């Protein structure tokens, strides 16, 4: 048959002869309205050179395919071309038509409205059975639309590239639409069960947490804690159903917010620091930990943990915080659904318990990995502070003390990350300040070691550093 050039599909619907559509055309790309009627007429005209019998059988085959095997309209014989054309015109746009080659009828199930009311007694066609021309069989390849996306047929069959493919169906089930629908229903029911469990095990007054629905377009807010409402100024009933971007404003870095959106669409754990806005318009520094929650291979929820750092960065003398987006290797660590909040963004994988429930009341954080020190160094531990914040305070201290040069670096491993600030002072003094994950999840140790130079100068610099950072 004739093939339509790719450019013919650009810009939406076009007036194209239905008789020229290739078998791979998607049903939702079929022209409609008067254009489709004109196209059908053009398709008929193009077949004048073919035998009347061959063309009639082709029209009858297409009509039977469109009607799902139902009987032809009473009074129309299979050889009556004008009647067949009239019926096709009435049913135009419901499937891809081709007057020259037809797709495999087994690959195109009839629409639900055309299914027999009693499966045990299928309807019989009134006219003689029409033989459809043989079409090339490509069982290994799902039919695709000219745009390269899976057609409606491939989506119904669970072909590759669709969100409802066989690879995501529960094991032991068939490939039917009913099985997929049941799986989707079960996942949706579990989503609400997981959300209820998470919210029930949070401290509503201190844990500033927002849950969003990853299964819905625009990722709407599903639930928030009272601490989130206090921080952002929106009541629960005002926030639920809104997009989480409602706290963004004019000074929010668009590059960072776009990177956050890409990570959410990809289902990845990440961390951002943004300038956000409360309901009344006040700006605050928000450090947001985003953790996807997965069930049965699907990302069903996102848990966002917010921290207001406005009052903690205000006392800085030389440094000012910046908005950033961050993906670290350790964020890809997977952990079960536990009562305790993760100390850093992490991928949460939920499995059913033996009794069918979800979640565990165990304490601790299996995704947390500390770094032990085997050489005695000066330092102290800081709890519930992000390492980026502590590293920024170290730089502010060295910039305020003066007389030294410093350089900050970040070192990542698959299990954790470490931040260092190398310092060079007078008389050949070289020191290194490090921010390392401590034993307690969520705690970091600031360690200060001498690399070379006088001991007296090293201790003097440490005392100045400790005095500057006494608030943390």
Secondary structure by P-SEA (a helix, b strand, c coil): cccccccccccccccccccccccccccccccccaaaaaaaaaaaaaaccccaaaaaaaaaaaaaaaaccccccccccccaaaaaaaaaaaacccccccccccccccccccccccccccccbbbbbccccccccccccccccccccccccccaaaaaacccccccccccccccccccaaaaaaaaaaaaaaaaaaaaaaaaaccccccbbbbbbccccccccccccaaaaaaccccccccccccccccccccccaaaaaaaaaaaaacccbbbbbbcccccbbbbbbbbbbbbbbccccccbbbbbbbbccccccccccbbbbbbccccccccccccccccccccbbbbbbbbccccbbbbcccccccbbbbbbcbbbbbcccccccaaaaaaaaaaaaaaaccccbbbbbbbcccbbbbbbbbbbccbbbbbbbbbbccccccccbbbbbccccaaaaaaaaaaaaaaaccc
